[in-house]
Amino acid sequence: MLMRRISPFLLVLLLNVPNVSAQSRAGTTAVPFLTLGTGARGQALGHAYTTLATGGDALFWNPAGAARPYADMHRGNVFLTHYEWLADIRYNAAGVVVPVLSTGAVGFSIATVNYGDMKVRTVAFPEGTGETFSSNDMSLGLTYAQPLTQAFYFGGTVKYVRQQIRDMSASAIAFDFGFILETRYLNGMNIAASIQNFGNKMQMRGINGQVFVDIDQTTAGNNPDIPARIDMDRWDLPLAFKFGVMVPIPLAFNTELQLLADANQGNDNNLNSDLGAQLHYGSRTFNLDLRAGYKDAFIDNVDSHLTFGVGLDVRVSAVRFGFDFAYIPFDLLGGTQMIDLRIYY
């Protein structure tokens, strides 16, 4: 019976063995912050979150999840997350899900990345000129999600993405689409898929790309300082297709073990798998979740595969207040801690 329950995971793993001879495409797309993963819940599950996403953080993982009710049929949600990434990079995100019509939901999301102030260095002043510059990324999203049947959810997001470094910036419009199917098989197995960051290419523009040239150096007396601009390369967005499976295994005392697996194919990396497990205890008063994950299962030279986390929400009258925590123990770069706050209404 147990083998029948976990068979979808074996299928995902078999389909997910990469071609070891394939050339790496890492670092070939713009705005890589879109692939970091937003929120402690998805991070703690090793990014195997396509099927389980609900509430405000579903806006960043699978927009279909924004239409799924949580616990006591809560359809609205406010989600906030903050963490410091490597090298003092600060990541902040927020999402709001508002119920509309009888079963639909509208979501608003924002994510920002601040890389901090850096010194301006030149060949003449390698230790700095005394000036500083900053770099930051941003994403703004508008989502609509709707259950098409009692067990099939669909959602889409349109988002504005912007990247800036000093006086140079680039922007693009991108789309996310996703679905979630709640089946009657294997204790209610969930199947989900999403396409993320489908959009136009990004090209840096700004005053730092301006140069002055002499268009005819063979002629004396002409203007040697004609303003011109350097034509920068255009870079693709990190397009990704994800297919996920979640199999619940009921245990005693209102406890359930949820096994998750995602197959992830992007245009900037090889085909790989993300695996996760969540031990869930639920009651009308509170829910408690213990989480663990294994990210990038078939990719070598990754500084950290393992992820861990915990989540708790408590019901107060008709509202639930939630807290999620995740920890990623990087081998060489130190651990990263993430904190989420949620309100379900």
Residue frames relative to the residue before (quaternion, step in Angstrom):
aa qw qx qy qz dx dy dz
M 1.0000 0.0000 0.0000 0.0000 0.00 0.00 0.00
L 0.6508 0.5177 -0.3209 0.4532 3.59 0.95 -0.85
M 0.6430 0.5178 -0.3297 0.4580 3.58 1.00 -0.79
R 0.6246 0.5245 -0.3425 0.4663 3.58 1.06 -0.69
R 0.6628 0.5240 -0.3103 0.4358 3.56 1.03 -0.78
I 0.7677 0.3612 -0.2040 0.4884 3.59 0.90 -0.81
S 0.3755 0.7609 -0.4701 0.2430 3.61 1.24 0.06
P 0.6104 0.5405 -0.3902 0.4278 3.67 0.95 -0.57
F 0.6305 0.5323 -0.3426 0.4493 3.58 1.07 -0.63
L 0.6275 0.5209 -0.3369 0.4705 3.57 1.03 -0.72
L 0.6354 0.5259 -0.3314 0.4581 3.58 1.04 -0.77
V 0.6524 0.5085 -0.3205 0.4616 3.58 0.93 -0.88
L 0.6669 0.5075 -0.3075 0.4507 3.57 0.93 -0.86
L 0.6599 0.5083 -0.3159 0.4542 3.58 0.96 -0.82
L 0.6838 0.4721 -0.2832 0.4789 3.55 1.04 -0.77
N 0.7158 0.5004 -0.2262 0.4314 3.53 1.23 -0.47
V 0.4168 0.6885 -0.4920 0.3321 3.61 1.17 0.31
P 0.3127 -0.7982 0.4820 0.1807 3.61 -0.44 1.14
N 0.5396 -0.5758 0.5041 0.3511 3.49 -1.36 0.25
V 0.3328 -0.7935 0.4722 0.1912 3.58 -0.26 1.25
S 0.6682 0.4996 -0.3109 0.4553 3.57 1.16 -0.41
A 0.4793 0.6842 -0.4394 0.3303 3.60 1.28 -0.14
Q 0.4747 -0.6702 0.4942 0.2850 3.55 -1.09 0.73
S 0.4938 -0.6705 0.4673 0.2971 3.58 -0.93 0.88
R 0.1923 -0.7804 0.5871 0.0961 3.54 -1.06 0.85
A 0.3088 0.7683 -0.5051 0.2431 3.57 1.22 0.37
G 0.8121 0.2584 -0.2047 0.4815 3.54 -1.05 0.82
T 0.5683 0.6140 -0.3788 0.3958 3.61 1.18 0.34
T 0.6943 0.4182 -0.2852 0.5116 3.62 1.22 0.24
A 0.5218 -0.6176 0.4915 0.3237 3.55 -1.32 0.34
V 0.8544 0.2008 -0.1435 0.4573 3.55 -1.45 0.07
P 0.0109 0.8398 -0.5424 0.0230 3.64 0.56 1.06
F 0.5059 0.6503 -0.4416 0.3553 3.63 1.17 -0.23
L 0.5598 0.6109 -0.3898 0.4018 3.61 1.19 -0.40
T 0.7038 0.4435 -0.2634 0.4884 3.61 1.21 -0.36
L 0.4498 0.7193 -0.4442 0.2880 3.62 1.23 -0.06
G 0.4115 -0.6800 0.5050 0.3364 3.58 0.97 -0.80
T 0.1801 -0.8170 0.5453 0.0519 3.56 -0.62 1.19
G 0.8068 0.2904 -0.2219 0.4643 3.54 -0.81 1.01
A 0.5595 -0.6429 0.4261 0.3034 3.53 -1.12 0.79
R 0.6156 0.5730 -0.3609 0.4031 3.59 1.03 -0.69
G 0.7114 0.4380 -0.2585 0.4851 3.61 0.78 -0.98
Q 0.6334 0.5279 -0.3312 0.4587 3.57 1.06 -0.73
A 0.6702 0.5097 -0.3093 0.4420 3.60 0.91 -0.87
L 0.6920 0.4426 -0.2668 0.5041 3.59 1.19 -0.52
G 0.5489 -0.6545 0.3834 0.3511 3.58 1.20 0.40
H 0.6267 -0.5527 0.3096 0.4538 3.59 1.20 0.63
A 0.5131 0.6078 -0.4447 0.4118 3.63 1.22 0.20
Y 0.3327 0.7904 -0.4204 0.2964 3.52 0.77 1.15
T 0.3845 0.7600 -0.4639 0.2435 3.59 1.24 0.06
T 0.7337 0.4227 -0.2383 0.4756 3.61 0.95 -0.81
L 0.7379 0.4578 -0.2251 0.4419 3.59 1.06 -0.72
A 0.4686 0.7190 -0.4248 0.2880 3.60 1.24 -0.29
T 0.1101 0.7576 -0.6366 0.0930 3.56 -0.96 0.98
G 0.7811 0.3614 -0.2325 0.4531 3.56 -1.25 0.33
G 0.8383 -0.2674 0.1672 0.4448 3.52 -1.31 -0.46
D 0.6906 0.4667 -0.3147 0.4541 3.61 0.97 -0.66
A 0.4968 0.6285 -0.4391 0.4066 3.61 1.24 -0.14
L 0.5547 0.6171 -0.3841 0.4049 3.59 1.19 -0.50
F 0.7236 0.4154 -0.2324 0.4999 3.60 1.19 -0.52
W 0.7386 0.4128 -0.2150 0.4877 3.61 1.22 -0.42
N 0.7603 -0.1558 0.1563 0.6109 3.56 0.86 -1.03
P 0.3469 -0.7911 0.4553 0.2155 3.63 -0.19 1.21
A 0.5453 0.6184 -0.4091 0.3910 3.62 1.14 -0.41
G 0.6238 0.5828 -0.3329 0.4005 3.59 1.09 -0.68
A 0.5391 0.6328 -0.4043 0.3814 3.60 1.21 -0.35
A 0.6864 0.4771 -0.2817 0.4710 3.61 1.16 -0.50
R 0.5723 0.5985 -0.3907 0.4020 3.61 1.21 -0.13
P 0.3947 -0.7117 0.5231 0.2529 3.62 -0.81 0.93
Y 0.2851 -0.7564 0.5694 0.1494 3.55 -1.22 0.59
A 0.8639 0.0317 -0.0408 0.5009 3.55 -1.12 0.84
D 0.8419 -0.0722 0.0782 0.5291 3.61 -0.63 -1.15
M 0.6775 -0.5206 0.2741 0.4414 3.55 0.90 1.03
H 0.2624 0.7501 -0.5537 0.2490 3.59 1.01 0.79
R 0.1691 -0.8113 0.5555 0.0671 3.60 -0.72 1.05
G 0.7060 0.4151 -0.2602 0.5114 3.60 1.18 -0.43
N 0.0061 0.8128 -0.5804 0.0497 3.56 -1.09 0.70
V 0.1337 -0.7313 0.6619 0.0956 3.52 -1.22 0.70
F 0.0637 -0.8164 0.5729 -0.0352 3.57 -0.76 1.10
L 0.0041 0.7799 -0.6247 0.0377 3.58 -0.94 0.98
T 0.0365 0.7974 -0.6018 0.0269 3.58 -0.98 0.79
H 0.0030 -0.7787 0.6273 -0.0139 3.53 -1.19 0.64
Y 0.2329 0.7493 -0.6128 0.0934 3.53 -1.14 0.68
E 0.3846 -0.6770 0.5765 0.2476 3.49 -1.32 0.46
W 0.2873 -0.7632 0.5621 0.1381 3.52 -0.66 1.19
L 0.7618 -0.3440 0.2577 0.4847 3.56 -1.24 -0.24
A 0.8381 0.1869 -0.1482 0.4907 3.58 -1.26 0.56
D 0.6285 -0.5846 0.3206 0.4007 3.60 1.02 0.86
I 0.3314 0.7168 -0.5317 0.3060 3.58 1.07 0.73
R 0.2072 -0.8042 0.5503 0.0866 3.59 -0.69 1.10
Y 0.0998 -0.7918 0.6026 0.0016 3.54 -0.81 1.12
N 0.0364 0.7857 -0.6148 0.0585 3.57 -0.82 1.05
A 0.0508 0.7960 -0.6005 0.0569 3.57 -1.02 0.78
A 0.0516 -0.7773 0.6267 0.0184 3.53 -1.25 0.56
G 0.0184 -0.7886 0.6147 0.0013 3.53 -1.17 0.66
V 0.1001 -0.7745 0.6233 0.0391 3.54 -1.09 0.78
V 0.1168 -0.7734 0.6213 0.0460 3.58 -0.89 1.01
V 0.0873 -0.8011 0.5921 -0.0037 3.56 -0.73 1.13
P 0.3867 -0.7203 0.5167 0.2542 3.64 -0.67 0.99
V 0.0181 -0.7783 0.6276 -0.0037 3.56 -1.05 0.83
L 0.8012 0.1860 -0.1951 0.5343 3.53 -1.21 0.61
S 0.7438 -0.3977 0.2672 0.4660 3.62 -1.02 -0.58
T 0.8316 0.1195 -0.0316 0.5414 3.59 1.02 -0.75
G 0.5856 0.6145 -0.3685 0.3791 3.62 1.20 -0.24
A 0.1742 -0.7687 0.6062 0.1058 3.55 -1.35 0.13
V 0.1969 -0.7407 0.6321 0.1145 3.53 -1.15 0.77
G 0.1101 -0.8162 0.5662 0.0324 3.57 -0.91 0.91
F 0.1354 -0.7551 0.6369 0.0763 3.54 -1.16 0.71
S 0.0077 0.8232 -0.5647 0.0581 3.59 -0.76 1.01
I 0.0167 -0.7659 0.6426 0.0093 3.51 -1.25 0.60
A 0.0079 -0.7711 0.6366 -0.0060 3.56 -1.09 0.79
T 0.0398 -0.7965 0.6033 -0.0047 3.57 -0.95 0.89
V 0.1224 -0.7603 0.6346 0.0657 3.53 -1.18 0.72
N 0.0964 -0.7903 0.6047 0.0226 3.57 -0.78 1.05
Y 0.2413 -0.8059 0.5302 0.1061 3.57 -0.60 1.16
G 0.5409 -0.6477 0.3894 0.3693 3.59 1.28 0.08
D 0.5950 -0.5580 0.4429 0.3721 3.54 -1.36 0.10
M 0.1008 -0.7908 0.6034 0.0206 3.54 -1.06 0.88
K 0.5382 -0.6397 0.4484 0.3163 3.55 -1.14 0.62
V 0.3970 -0.6600 0.5801 0.2652 3.53 -1.19 0.66
R 0.0351 -0.8095 0.5854 -0.0288 3.58 -0.57 1.16
T 0.0824 -0.7772 0.6227 0.0381 3.56 -1.07 0.76
V 0.6823 -0.4508 0.3578 0.4508 3.56 -1.30 0.06
A 0.6860 0.4758 -0.2794 0.4743 3.57 1.00 -0.82
F 0.7867 0.1723 -0.0863 0.5864 3.60 1.13 -0.67
P 0.0889 -0.8488 0.5198 0.0379 3.60 0.39 1.21
E 0.6804 0.4651 -0.2928 0.4847 3.61 1.18 -0.42
G 0.7072 -0.4423 0.2573 0.4879 3.57 1.26 0.07
T 0.3908 -0.7271 0.5241 0.2097 3.54 -1.12 0.75
G 0.6004 -0.5292 0.3747 0.4681 3.58 1.26 -0.23
E 0.6384 0.4891 -0.3211 0.5000 3.58 1.28 -0.28
T 0.1810 -0.7523 0.6193 0.1333 3.53 -1.31 0.35
F 0.1167 -0.7635 0.6275 0.0984 3.54 -1.29 0.33
S 0.2876 -0.7603 0.5620 0.1531 3.55 -1.23 0.45
S 0.1531 -0.7620 0.6221 0.0942 3.53 -1.32 0.34
N 0.1050 0.8000 -0.5845 0.0853 3.56 -0.97 0.82
D 0.2384 -0.7384 0.6162 0.1350 3.52 -1.33 0.49
M 0.0421 -0.8021 0.5957 0.0057 3.55 -1.19 0.54
S 0.0449 -0.7689 0.6371 0.0293 3.54 -1.21 0.64
L 0.0767 -0.7741 0.6281 0.0177 3.57 -0.94 0.99
G 0.0287 -0.8444 0.5342 -0.0269 3.59 -0.71 1.02
L 0.1404 -0.7420 0.6498 0.0869 3.53 -1.27 0.63
T 0.0801 -0.8333 0.5457 -0.0362 3.58 -0.59 1.21
Y 0.0280 -0.7409 0.6670 0.0734 3.51 -1.27 0.56
A 0.0176 -0.7935 0.6074 -0.0336 3.56 -0.91 1.00
Q 0.0186 -0.8044 0.5908 -0.0599 3.53 -1.09 0.79
P 0.3584 -0.6847 0.5729 0.2729 3.62 -0.98 0.71
L 0.3000 -0.7626 0.5474 0.1699 3.58 -0.73 1.05
T 0.7414 0.0435 -0.0686 0.6662 3.57 1.29 -0.46
Q 0.7085 -0.4303 0.3213 0.4579 3.59 -1.24 -0.16
A 0.7822 0.3104 -0.1565 0.5170 3.59 1.17 -0.42
F 0.7092 0.4132 -0.2466 0.5152 3.61 1.25 -0.08
Y 0.0774 -0.8079 0.5840 -0.0159 3.56 -0.67 1.20
F 0.0442 -0.7896 0.6120 0.0064 3.55 -1.06 0.82
G 0.0585 0.8079 -0.5839 0.0549 3.56 -1.05 0.73
G 0.1048 -0.7863 0.6060 0.0597 3.54 -1.27 0.46
T 0.1652 -0.7787 0.6022 0.0602 3.54 -1.19 0.68
V 0.1181 -0.7259 0.6695 0.1045 3.53 -1.15 0.72
K 0.0096 0.8317 -0.5524 0.0547 3.57 -0.77 0.98
Y 0.3379 -0.6986 0.6013 0.1902 3.49 -1.30 0.63
V 0.0954 -0.8047 0.5859 0.0051 3.57 -0.72 1.11
R 0.0037 -0.8068 0.5894 -0.0414 3.56 -0.89 0.96
Q 0.0755 -0.7753 0.6268 0.0201 3.55 -1.08 0.82
Q 0.0012 -0.8148 0.5779 -0.0451 3.58 -0.86 0.97
I 0.0388 0.7515 -0.6584 0.0163 3.53 -1.14 0.77
R 0.8137 -0.0928 -0.0478 0.5719 3.51 -0.55 1.29
D 0.7998 -0.2521 0.1873 0.5116 3.64 -0.61 -1.05
M 0.5880 0.5530 -0.3705 0.4596 3.58 1.27 0.24
S 0.0348 0.8055 -0.5899 0.0447 3.58 -1.02 0.78
A 0.0986 -0.7601 0.6394 0.0608 3.52 -1.33 0.42
S 0.0473 -0.8054 0.5908 0.0067 3.58 -1.08 0.66
A 0.0336 -0.7862 0.6170 -0.0030 3.54 -1.29 0.44
I 0.3308 -0.6775 0.6121 0.2383 3.52 -1.38 0.33
A 0.0221 -0.8105 0.5840 -0.0392 3.57 -0.83 1.03
F 0.2531 -0.7616 0.5838 0.1227 3.54 -1.31 0.45
D 0.1303 -0.7412 0.6522 0.0906 3.53 -1.26 0.68
F 0.0299 -0.7763 0.6295 0.0160 3.57 -1.11 0.72
G 0.0964 0.8153 -0.5668 0.0696 3.58 -1.03 0.67
F 0.1077 -0.7662 0.6265 0.0935 3.53 -1.33 0.33
I 0.1321 -0.7509 0.6412 0.0872 3.54 -1.32 0.46
L 0.1013 -0.7862 0.6090 0.0282 3.56 -0.89 0.98
E 0.1886 -0.7629 0.6122 0.0882 3.56 -0.78 1.10
T 0.1614 -0.8264 0.5359 0.0613 3.58 -0.35 1.24
R 0.5033 -0.6284 0.5012 0.3171 3.55 -1.37 0.07
Y 0.5918 0.5991 -0.3511 0.4093 3.57 1.26 -0.05
L 0.8467 0.1509 -0.1138 0.4975 3.55 -1.28 0.53
N 0.7258 -0.4705 0.2256 0.4483 3.55 0.77 1.16
G 0.7069 -0.4341 0.2668 0.4905 3.58 1.18 0.41
M 0.0830 0.8266 -0.5464 0.1059 3.56 0.94 0.90
N 0.2306 -0.7558 0.6005 0.1224 3.56 -1.07 0.85
I 0.1101 -0.7602 0.6382 0.0515 3.55 -1.11 0.83
A 0.0507 0.8123 -0.5767 0.0710 3.58 -0.88 0.89
A 0.0367 -0.7700 0.6361 0.0345 3.53 -1.31 0.40
S 0.0136 -0.7924 0.6098 0.0051 3.56 -1.18 0.57
I 0.1900 -0.7142 0.6599 0.1354 3.50 -1.32 0.57
Q 0.0617 -0.8322 0.5508 -0.0174 3.57 -0.65 1.11
N 0.8588 0.1806 -0.1446 0.4572 3.52 -1.26 0.70
F 0.2917 0.7268 -0.5540 0.2824 3.55 0.90 0.97
G 0.3768 0.7302 -0.4883 0.2940 3.58 -0.41 1.20
N 0.7029 -0.4633 0.3411 0.4183 3.52 -1.35 -0.18
K 0.6167 -0.5600 0.4089 0.3727 3.56 -1.28 0.30
M 0.3629 -0.7221 0.5516 0.2066 3.54 -1.29 0.44
Q 0.0530 -0.7920 0.6082 -0.0094 3.55 -1.06 0.85
M 0.4100 -0.7228 0.5051 0.2330 3.56 -0.75 1.05
R 0.0281 0.7698 -0.6362 0.0437 3.54 -1.06 0.92
G 0.3760 0.7263 -0.5269 0.2313 3.55 -1.19 0.55
I 0.7362 -0.4531 0.2857 0.4137 3.51 -1.35 0.16
N 0.6232 0.5551 -0.3495 0.4257 3.60 1.12 -0.54
G 0.6409 0.4991 -0.3336 0.4784 3.56 1.26 -0.14
Q 0.5345 0.6290 -0.4013 0.3971 3.57 1.30 0.13
V 0.0254 -0.7795 0.6257 -0.0151 3.55 -1.00 0.89
F 0.3145 -0.7205 0.5812 0.2102 3.56 -1.30 0.31
V 0.0382 -0.8268 0.5591 -0.0484 3.55 -0.69 1.11
D 0.3465 -0.6613 0.6200 0.2413 3.49 -1.39 0.38
I 0.2823 -0.8178 0.4763 0.1570 3.56 -0.22 1.26
D 0.7795 0.1470 -0.1170 0.5976 3.60 1.22 -0.23
Q 0.1463 -0.8400 0.5202 0.0498 3.55 0.08 1.30
T 0.6097 0.5647 -0.3555 0.4277 3.58 1.21 -0.22
T 0.6815 0.4538 -0.2800 0.5012 3.59 1.27 -0.21
A 0.3057 -0.7554 0.5549 0.1673 3.56 -0.82 1.01
G 0.7799 0.3671 -0.2606 0.4349 3.55 -1.18 0.64
N 0.5762 0.5672 -0.4074 0.4247 3.63 1.18 -0.03
N 0.6415 -0.5256 0.3909 0.3993 3.56 -1.29 0.22
P 0.2261 -0.8108 0.5233 0.1327 3.64 -0.53 1.09
D 0.7101 0.4322 -0.2380 0.5024 3.59 1.28 -0.09
I 0.1157 0.7848 -0.5903 0.1493 3.54 0.59 1.19
P 0.3813 -0.7306 0.5044 0.2578 3.64 -0.66 1.00
A 0.0460 0.7745 -0.6275 0.0647 3.54 -1.03 0.93
R 0.2987 -0.7485 0.5632 0.1825 3.55 -1.27 0.30
I 0.4530 -0.6690 0.5248 0.2680 3.53 -1.10 0.82
D 0.3476 -0.7324 0.5507 0.1989 3.57 -0.86 0.97
M 0.2369 -0.8070 0.5298 0.1096 3.57 -0.27 1.29
D 0.5808 -0.5638 0.4519 0.3749 3.57 -1.25 0.42
R 0.3580 -0.6912 0.5825 0.2341 3.54 -1.28 0.48
W 0.1616 -0.8090 0.5639 0.0379 3.55 -0.91 0.99
D 0.4806 -0.6717 0.4901 0.2788 3.55 -1.03 0.85
L 0.4856 -0.5931 0.5449 0.3398 3.53 -1.31 0.37
P 0.5492 -0.6241 0.4322 0.3494 3.65 -1.14 0.50
L 0.1194 -0.8227 0.5552 0.0248 3.57 0.31 1.30
A 0.0207 0.8081 -0.5860 0.0571 3.58 -0.89 0.95
F 0.1383 -0.7405 0.6510 0.0929 3.52 -1.17 0.76
K 0.0571 -0.8065 0.5883 -0.0147 3.56 -0.81 1.06
F 0.0696 -0.7612 0.6441 0.0282 3.52 -1.08 0.85
G 0.0255 -0.8455 0.5315 -0.0442 3.57 -0.65 1.11
V 0.1504 -0.7552 0.6338 0.0732 3.52 -1.32 0.56
M 0.0381 -0.7714 0.6347 0.0227 3.56 -1.09 0.82
V 0.0722 -0.7914 0.6070 0.0060 3.57 -0.79 1.07
P 0.2123 -0.7851 0.5677 0.1278 3.62 -0.63 1.07
I 0.1396 -0.7597 0.6307 0.0749 3.56 -1.11 0.78
P 0.3012 -0.7804 0.5175 0.1800 3.61 -0.28 1.21
L 0.1101 -0.7654 0.6324 0.0460 3.54 -1.08 0.87
A 0.6839 -0.4840 0.3427 0.4250 3.58 -1.24 -0.13
F 0.8326 0.2727 -0.1747 0.4493 3.55 -1.39 0.27
N 0.6844 -0.5186 0.2861 0.4252 3.61 0.78 1.08
T 0.5148 0.6341 -0.4082 0.4078 3.58 1.18 0.57
E 0.0458 -0.7947 0.6051 -0.0175 3.53 -1.07 0.82
L 0.2517 -0.7360 0.6100 0.1509 3.55 -1.04 0.83
Q 0.1180 -0.8014 0.5857 0.0272 3.57 -0.70 1.12
L 0.1488 -0.7884 0.5953 0.0439 3.56 -0.68 1.17
L 0.0787 -0.8246 0.5598 -0.0233 3.54 -0.80 1.06
A 0.0409 0.7729 -0.6328 0.0213 3.54 -1.18 0.64
D 0.0920 -0.7806 0.6177 0.0257 3.56 -0.99 0.92
A 0.2077 -0.7062 0.6581 0.1582 3.53 -1.16 0.72
N 0.0846 -0.8260 0.5566 -0.0280 3.57 -0.72 1.09
Q 0.0149 0.7856 -0.6171 0.0431 3.56 -0.69 1.14
G 0.0053 -0.8070 0.5891 -0.0398 3.55 -0.64 1.16
N 0.5477 -0.6165 0.4512 0.3410 3.54 -1.29 0.27
D 0.7024 0.4156 -0.2722 0.5097 3.59 1.29 0.10
N 0.7750 0.2135 -0.1614 0.5725 3.60 1.21 0.33
N 0.5989 -0.5626 0.4268 0.3778 3.54 -1.29 0.22
L 0.6544 -0.4811 0.4062 0.4188 3.55 -1.32 0.28
N 0.1057 0.8047 -0.5749 0.1038 3.59 -0.82 0.97
S 0.3887 -0.7082 0.5479 0.2170 3.55 -1.37 0.19
D 0.1441 -0.7255 0.6644 0.1075 3.49 -1.32 0.59
L 0.1221 -0.8079 0.5762 0.0190 3.57 -0.86 1.00
G 0.0413 0.8097 -0.5837 0.0442 3.57 -1.06 0.72
A 0.1006 -0.7633 0.6341 0.0721 3.53 -1.34 0.35
Q 0.0535 -0.7939 0.6057 -0.0013 3.55 -1.03 0.86
L 0.2032 -0.7466 0.6248 0.1046 3.55 -0.88 1.04
H 0.0682 -0.8444 0.5298 -0.0408 3.56 -0.35 1.32
Y 0.0536 -0.7471 0.6618 0.0316 3.53 -1.03 0.95
G 0.0041 -0.8362 0.5469 -0.0399 3.57 -0.71 1.04
S 0.0651 0.7572 -0.6483 0.0458 3.52 -1.16 0.76
R 0.6707 -0.4792 0.3591 0.4377 3.59 -1.24 0.05
T 0.6839 0.4998 -0.2832 0.4497 3.58 1.13 -0.58
F 0.8002 -0.1274 0.1127 0.5752 3.59 0.86 -0.89
N 0.2429 -0.7241 0.6262 0.1567 3.52 -1.41 0.36
L 0.0901 -0.7864 0.6104 0.0275 3.56 -1.02 0.86
D 0.0470 -0.8048 0.5914 -0.0185 3.58 -0.89 1.00
L 0.1238 -0.7442 0.6526 0.0695 3.53 -1.06 0.90
R 0.0787 -0.8475 0.5240 -0.0302 3.57 -0.64 1.12
A 0.0371 0.7554 -0.6542 0.0063 3.52 -1.31 0.55
G 0.0452 -0.8154 0.5771 0.0007 3.56 -1.11 0.65
Y 0.1874 -0.7366 0.6368 0.1299 3.52 -1.37 0.28
K 0.1454 -0.8414 0.5199 0.0235 3.55 -0.15 1.35
D 0.8428 0.1266 -0.1117 0.5110 3.57 -1.20 0.68
A 0.0101 -0.8751 0.4838 -0.0026 3.54 0.83 1.05
F 0.8006 0.2815 -0.1408 0.5099 3.61 0.99 -0.71
I 0.5545 0.5687 -0.4126 0.4459 3.58 1.17 0.54
D 0.3175 -0.7497 0.5546 0.1717 3.56 -0.81 1.03
N 0.7959 0.3269 -0.2357 0.4518 3.55 -1.36 0.14
V 0.4125 0.6592 -0.5025 0.3778 3.57 1.01 0.91
D 0.4652 -0.7199 0.4401 0.2677 3.59 -0.77 1.02
S 0.8071 0.0193 -0.0123 0.5900 3.59 1.13 -0.48
H 0.1816 -0.7657 0.6083 0.1032 3.55 -0.99 0.91
L 0.7244 0.4776 -0.2489 0.4304 3.58 0.88 -0.99
T 0.0207 -0.7669 0.6414 0.0028 3.55 -1.18 0.72
F 0.1017 -0.7927 0.6004 0.0286 3.56 -1.18 0.65
G 0.1419 0.8089 -0.5649 0.0804 3.56 -1.18 0.44
V 0.1911 -0.7472 0.6260 0.1154 3.51 -1.40 0.18
G 0.0703 -0.7962 0.6000 0.0330 3.55 -1.17 0.62
L 0.0162 -0.7906 0.6116 -0.0253 3.55 -1.10 0.75
D 0.0557 0.7715 -0.6338 -0.0004 3.57 -1.03 0.78
V 0.1992 -0.7851 0.5841 0.0517 3.54 -1.10 0.87
R 0.3598 -0.7343 0.5391 0.2018 3.55 -0.97 0.90
V 0.0086 -0.7610 0.6482 -0.0251 3.55 -0.93 1.02
S 0.7980 -0.1134 0.0048 0.5919 3.54 -0.23 1.30
A 0.7917 -0.2659 0.2011 0.5119 3.61 -0.70 -1.03
V 0.6493 0.5000 -0.2941 0.4918 3.60 1.32 0.08
R 0.2019 -0.7497 0.6155 0.1357 3.56 -1.18 0.64
F 0.1754 -0.7590 0.6207 0.0893 3.54 -1.08 0.86
G 0.0823 -0.8388 0.5381 -0.0075 3.56 -0.70 1.11
F 0.1187 -0.7605 0.6366 0.0473 3.53 -1.29 0.58
D 0.0187 -0.7887 0.6144 -0.0114 3.57 -0.95 0.92
F 0.0905 -0.7840 0.6140 0.0132 3.53 -1.11 0.82
A 0.0278 -0.7880 0.6150 0.0026 3.57 -1.05 0.81
Y 0.1025 -0.7767 0.6199 0.0435 3.53 -1.20 0.65
I 0.0981 -0.7753 0.6232 0.0294 3.56 -0.90 1.03
P 0.1991 -0.8131 0.5369 0.1046 3.63 -0.39 1.17
F 0.1566 -0.8040 0.5685 0.0770 3.60 0.08 1.24
D 0.5212 -0.6763 0.4325 0.2896 3.56 -0.98 0.89
L 0.8226 0.2424 -0.0855 0.5073 3.58 0.84 -1.01
L 0.7650 0.4115 -0.1851 0.4596 3.57 1.08 -0.67
G 0.5922 -0.5828 0.3689 0.4167 3.59 1.22 0.19
G 0.5691 -0.6277 0.4190 0.3264 3.56 -1.23 0.49
T 0.2422 -0.7434 0.6070 0.1423 3.54 -1.30 0.51
Q 0.1650 -0.7846 0.5939 0.0670 3.55 -0.94 0.96
M 0.1081 -0.8000 0.5900 0.0179 3.57 -1.02 0.87
I 0.1186 -0.7955 0.5939 0.0224 3.55 -1.03 0.86
D 0.0918 -0.7731 0.6266 0.0344 3.57 -1.02 0.94
L 0.1166 -0.7398 0.6552 0.0992 3.52 -1.26 0.58
R 0.0517 -0.8119 0.5812 -0.0184 3.59 -0.94 0.93
I 0.0902 -0.7390 0.6633 0.0762 3.50 -1.30 0.56
Y 0.1327 -0.7816 0.6074 0.0508 3.58 -0.75 1.09
Y 0.0368 0.8128 -0.5786 0.0567 3.57 -0.84 0.96
